[in-house]
Amino acid sequence: MTGIALFGCGRIGRLHAANLARTPGVTLVCVYDVMQGAANALATELGTSVAPSIEAALNDERVDAVLIATSTDTHTDLILQSVAAGKYVLCEKPVDLELQRAIACRDRLGTQASRVMMGFNRRFDPSFEAVRRRLEAGEIGRLEQVIITSRDPSPPPPAYIRVSGGLFRDMTIHDFDMSRFIAGNIVDVSATGGCLVDPEIGALGDIDSAMITMKSATGALVHINNSRRAVYGYDQRLEVFGSDGLLLAKNRHETTVEASGTGFTGRADPAAPFFLERYSEAYRAEIARFVTCIRDETPFPVTLDDGIAALRLAQAAQESLASSKTVTIDDRA
Ligand SMILES: NC(=O)c1ccc[n+]([C@@H]2O[C@H](COP(=O)([O-])OP(=O)(O)OC[C@H]3O[C@@H](n4cnc5c(N)ncnc54)[C@H](O)[C@@H]3O)[C@@H](O)[C@H]2O)c1
């Protein structure tokens, strides 16, 4: 049995806790949140206990690993504390809002950084995983272009935007990781963006719409498009184009039903409402893989370095947006 402590009982923490509770070979030893009410409610729902503090959870011998689902600005401190206590860590994205803090965290961990897995759940989506596997098997020849469409159903409230770190670090971070998952290392980034959806987001100094073009080390071209609003649901598509063909992962719908009528043929139901539904299988697979790697003592498939690389691309996109220039990636740090 792998004993796990969950830190953070908010939106994503509750989802992870439910998955942990039903993963074979896992015991959810305890949960902790600075908002005690949130921790109590979750513990009662899942029949586990509330740790009195982070330290108490980390001193608990039954805890082999920690899942960090707290607010982003707490991630690096909790990673350092957890690894120092000898625990494995699955940490939600992004590593931090500041690239330098993320790099400092990795440098302090040294070889112990291998105890940390980053929560880029989209890598575990069965369709995206299949696209990568089939690309690697040579099915579409040499990779030439990647197009990632990633649009939220509706913008988050201003209070969320204020602490989010901006569109690139909060939302596009998943797409930067997906770019690397499919195309490998990225060497340059060019971004443009604007506030086309909600003027309040602009008033807070952020953007709600973006287009990013990048080049990979192999010369493949990558395009990401983001919007904080898509009236037809959560829009998550991946198009991978090569010398011998195309791999295309479309949106997921609740059913496969299509309707035909006068002047209309198409889907009868909209795309999955949001990430909790669209990536439900991916979140489960992510946890299962984390636990399997701990049990079998094999390396984690998504590392702290992957988290840093995605954050570096987010920072480069921010620089490109401000300067209207292409930014070259220097990943020596
Ligand atoms: N992978 C994904 O698809 C995905 C989706 C949503 C959020 N996230 C990430 O997960 C993290 C949490 O996001 P959320 O939407 O669940 O936020 P949330 O605000 O709903 O929940 C965060 C929780 O952490 C608690 N918390 C804050 N500081 C703490 C600390 N020091 N110790 C213990 N608890 C603390 C808060 O009280 C809150 O209950 C963020 O980093 C976010 O970027 C990832």
The ligand as a MOL file (V3000), in Angstrom:
LIG
                    3D

  0  0  0     0  0            999 V3000
M  V30 BEGIN CTAB
M  V30 COUNTS 44 48 0 0 0
M  V30 BEGIN ATOM
M  V30 1 N -3.9930 20.1860 -13.6770 0
M  V30 2 C -5.1360 20.8500 -13.7830 0
M  V30 3 O -5.9240 20.5860 -14.6670 0
M  V30 4 C -5.4640 21.9220 -12.7760 0
M  V30 5 C -6.7670 22.4100 -12.7080 0
M  V30 6 C -7.0660 23.3650 -11.7450 0
M  V30 7 C -6.0780 23.8360 -10.8970 0
M  V30 8 N -4.8010 23.3640 -11.0250 0 CHG=1
M  V30 9 C -3.7350 23.8580 -10.1200 0
M  V30 10 O -4.0140 23.3320 -8.8140 0
M  V30 11 C -3.7000 24.3090 -7.8110 0
M  V30 12 C -4.9680 24.5730 -6.9850 0
M  V30 13 O -5.9680 25.0780 -7.8390 0
M  V30 14 P -7.5200 25.0440 -7.4360 0
M  V30 15 O -8.2540 25.4700 -8.6380 0
M  V30 16 O -7.8520 23.7410 -6.7940 0 CHG=-1
M  V30 17 O -7.5450 26.2120 -6.3390 0
M  V30 18 P -8.5210 26.3830 -5.0920 0
M  V30 19 O -8.3570 27.7970 -4.6600 0
M  V30 20 O -9.8770 25.8600 -5.4010 0
M  V30 21 O -7.8810 25.4210 -3.9790 0
M  V30 22 C -6.6350 25.6640 -3.3800 0
M  V30 23 C -6.7310 25.2180 -1.9330 0
M  V30 24 O -5.4280 25.2760 -1.3620 0
M  V30 25 C -5.5760 25.7580 -0.0190 0
M  V30 26 N -4.2860 26.2840 0.4380 0
M  V30 27 C -3.6720 27.4330 0.0680 0
M  V30 28 N -2.4730 27.5280 0.6850 0
M  V30 29 C -2.3240 26.4060 1.4370 0
M  V30 30 C -1.2830 25.9100 2.2590 0
M  V30 31 N -0.1510 26.5920 2.4560 0
M  V30 32 N -1.4710 24.7130 2.8710 0
M  V30 33 C -2.6090 24.0130 2.6870 0
M  V30 34 N -3.6280 24.4260 1.9090 0
M  V30 35 C -3.4850 25.6170 1.2860 0
M  V30 36 C -6.6880 26.8000 -0.1090 0
M  V30 37 O -7.2540 27.0630 1.1530 0
M  V30 38 C -7.6530 26.1240 -1.0900 0
M  V30 39 O -8.6110 25.3270 -0.4300 0
M  V30 40 C -3.1650 25.5330 -8.5640 0
M  V30 41 O -1.7750 25.4870 -8.5720 0
M  V30 42 C -3.7260 25.3670 -9.9690 0
M  V30 43 O -2.8960 25.9660 -10.9590 0
M  V30 44 C -4.4930 22.4110 -11.9180 0
M  V30 END ATOM
M  V30 BEGIN BOND
M  V30 1 1 1 2
M  V30 2 2 2 3
M  V30 3 1 2 4
M  V30 4 1 4 5
M  V30 5 2 4 44
M  V30 6 2 5 6
M  V30 7 1 6 7
M  V30 8 2 7 8
M  V30 9 1 8 9
M  V30 10 1 8 44
M  V30 11 1 9 10
M  V30 12 1 9 42
M  V30 13 1 10 11
M  V30 14 1 11 12
M  V30 15 1 11 40
M  V30 16 1 12 13
M  V30 17 1 13 14
M  V30 18 2 14 15
M  V30 19 1 14 16
M  V30 20 1 14 17
M  V30 21 1 17 18
M  V30 22 2 18 19
M  V30 23 1 18 20
M  V30 24 1 18 21
M  V30 25 1 21 22
M  V30 26 1 22 23
M  V30 27 1 23 24
M  V30 28 1 23 38
M  V30 29 1 24 25
M  V30 30 1 25 26
M  V30 31 1 25 36
M  V30 32 1 26 27
M  V30 33 1 26 35
M  V30 34 2 27 28
M  V30 35 1 28 29
M  V30 36 1 29 30
M  V30 37 2 29 35
M  V30 38 1 30 31
M  V30 39 2 30 32
M  V30 40 1 32 33
M  V30 41 2 33 34
M  V30 42 1 34 35
M  V30 43 1 36 37
M  V30 44 1 36 38
M  V30 45 1 38 39
M  V30 46 1 40 41
M  V30 47 1 40 42
M  V30 48 1 42 43
M  V30 END BOND
M  V30 END CTAB
M  END
